[in-house]
Each structure stands twice: as structure tokens, then as C-alpha cells.
Amino acid sequence: MRVRRCNHGARRFFEREDRRLELEARGMRICDVARLMKRKPNSVRGRLMTLVRREGR
């Protein structure tokens, strides 16, 4: 699903992607995880930080 942020489109992360992200990120480099998920490394890094922030609440 694409959403609009400012003047560009962005793809949302789905729950199944979050689960995959958590499993793969434990032993892999962020750029490798991003390549597997067909996303930009900064997108994966930002999502990981969001998930950690949510766990802390």
C-alpha cells in the first residue's frame, strides 16, 4: 500500500514484514535485510528504530 508523505509516495510496512524484519535483522547487516525486502536501507533502519521505540512504551 502506498501512502503520500509530503510530496512523495511511501510504502507502509505490514505486520508480516515486521516479523521478518525482526528475525533477519538479528544477525544480518541492515543493507542486506533491505536488499531482501526490496526497500532502502534508511527505510529499514527507521522501521527498526520505530519497533524498538514501541517496545519501550
SULUR-V22710 format. One record per backbone hydrogen bond with DSSP energy under -0.5 kcal/mol. NH is the residue of the N-H (numbers start at 1). CO is the residue of the C=O. Records with the same first field share a line. If there is no record, write none. Layout:
NH: CO ; CO
This chain:
3: 10
5: 8
8: 5
10: 3
12: 1
18: 14
19: 15
20: 16
21: 17
22: 18
23: 19
24: 20
25: 21
26: 22 ; 23
27: 24
28: 24
33: 29
34: 30
35: 31
36: 32
37: 33
38: 34 ; 35
39: 34
43: 40
44: 40
45: 41
46: 42
47: 43
48: 44
49: 45
50: 46
51: 47
52: 48
53: 49
54: 50
55: 51
56: 52
57: 53 ; 54
